[in-house]
């Protein structure tokens, strides 16, 4: 059977979405193989972060949401992916609210509510409360913290210095480093650069150096501290101005910085409130790197009785059909990140 797909973007996070209620796949081997092929920029579709698969659910949900990486592995969840899913369901199936199952690889599937407003150009996802990072994703001493935040210090990064952050779980493990709270002011200035003159052509020397710096930090932390974060960790660099947070995100599994991150905004909203940096209510999040291309890019995170609701504006890029014969099964998987020994280990408080 030919595989039909939609391609969506949410602030530069891009997804190939396969609706298995209309194009059922044979199983996880085919899902993994299609993801490896589709996300390959040379032989597949390319230009995309992940492949999302939607299928009908039974029990307490309407649909099952699954997300696969470029190496064919399945990851847990994705805020911007869920925003795009709401747009797909609105366009393909109608309605304005759905309950979807996420986080299947944990063995503890979690239902979340998603919805679309008006013509579906504005969508939302109720991410609920943040939680302590599951035991399989962190080697901590002692029980999980009551406020859901592990304090991480002593992250030594060559050429950068010592960093610290606040680790919580919002469908993915996120380490939030706020300016003045684990992220030194001097380093923040290098990460959050004035790129107004480079909008639409973000390739100047300052931008190149800033991108290399973010990649260096994210890559080193995920390599050097693999014993602490056995399956990797997202890094969120953030600075707060009033009710606005400007941020950048380096993502595990993809092993690079992406233009935006929906689940990361929820983690930052929670940590920011606990640190006294952010008030309750609605907070605007600016994806710094995405705004080099789209100056108005922003989503909102609102604290509610049920937790945190993320609202955004995903966009349909294209729809297409892939002939099944085009997808060549790939059996090779990139090797796991090698651990680089360090003289010191960070502490969890």
Helices and strands as residue ranges (DSSP letters): E 3-10, E 13-19, H 28-38, E 50-56, E 63-68, E 74-75, H 79-93, E 97-102, G 104-106, E 110-117, E 122-128, G 135-137, E 150-157, E 161-169, E 173-179, E 182-183, H 185-191, G 196-198, H 205-224, E 234-241, E 244-251, E 256-258, H 262-274, E 282-287, H 290-293, E 299-304, E 307-312, E 315-322, G 324-326, E 347-348
